[in-house]
Amino acid sequence: MLRSYAVTDIGHRRQINQDFVYLSETPVGNLPNIFIVADGMGGHNAGEFASRYAVETIVEEVKASFEKNPTIILSKAINKANAYIRQKAGGDKALMGMGTTIVIATCIGKYLEVANVGDSRLYLINDRIEQVTIDHSLVEEMIQRGGIDRKSARNHPDKNIITRALGARNTIEADFFNLELEAGDIVLLCSDGLTNMVEDEMIRRILKSGGSLRERAETLVQMANDNGGKDNISVIIIEPSADEERNYD
């Protein structure tokens, strides 16, 4: 039986929470469940609007979709959300330039379908921790080119510059991943307010430490805040069921 828990926190440095989270363990349209983390950006309250618009639009599009393939469902929903954010930003000076990251997961039997844009992440945790998504960021591009290593990247002055976001351009390219889940796997979706403050190995230890999902989620948020809380912090933890078969046309 799938279990999940979500929490979002303003952190210690921000005046508002520009993150937005959503989860449904029950079907949404033709998806059996859906989990979303969005990290908005933009002046004043624009980032808060962008993340909320994105998540609400994606959920509504998934509900209305007649598609069966989850990748197609999510791709169309992400494109619709991107267009909606662009439309809203174009009609209101206060919202100009707003954008948001997005990371989405749906568990379909023993498979996990993932989509992402930006630097919000999805991790798969068991005996080790694996970052499934690849950050769409300037620093990640530098790592891929061999310019810096991952240790140096954590403190790089440009680490918050992202290269893809919903609302940034008229067209958007999301990355999609399909994973086969194993017994004992834990799935984590999070904004960079967690991963910039807490090392991956510590995240793994906390998630594998036992206790309720709520306790583990709140421990992650508390640790991020204890380490500085420089940004909003959002976490969704999923303990999927891996004993069903995927079945879609």
Secondary structure, 3 states (H helix, E strand, C coil): CCEEEEEEECCCCCCCCCEEEEEECCCECCECCEEEEEEEECCCCHHHHHHHHHHHHHHHHHHHCCCCCHHHHHHHHHHHHHHHHHHHHHCCHHHCCCEECEEEEEEECCEEEEEEECCCEEEEECCCEEECCCCCEHHHHHHHCCCCCHHHHCCCCCCCCECCCECCCCCCCCEEEEEECCCCCEEEEECHHHHCCCCHHHHHHHHCCCCCHHHHHHHHHHHHHHCCCCCCEEEEEEECCCCCCCCCC
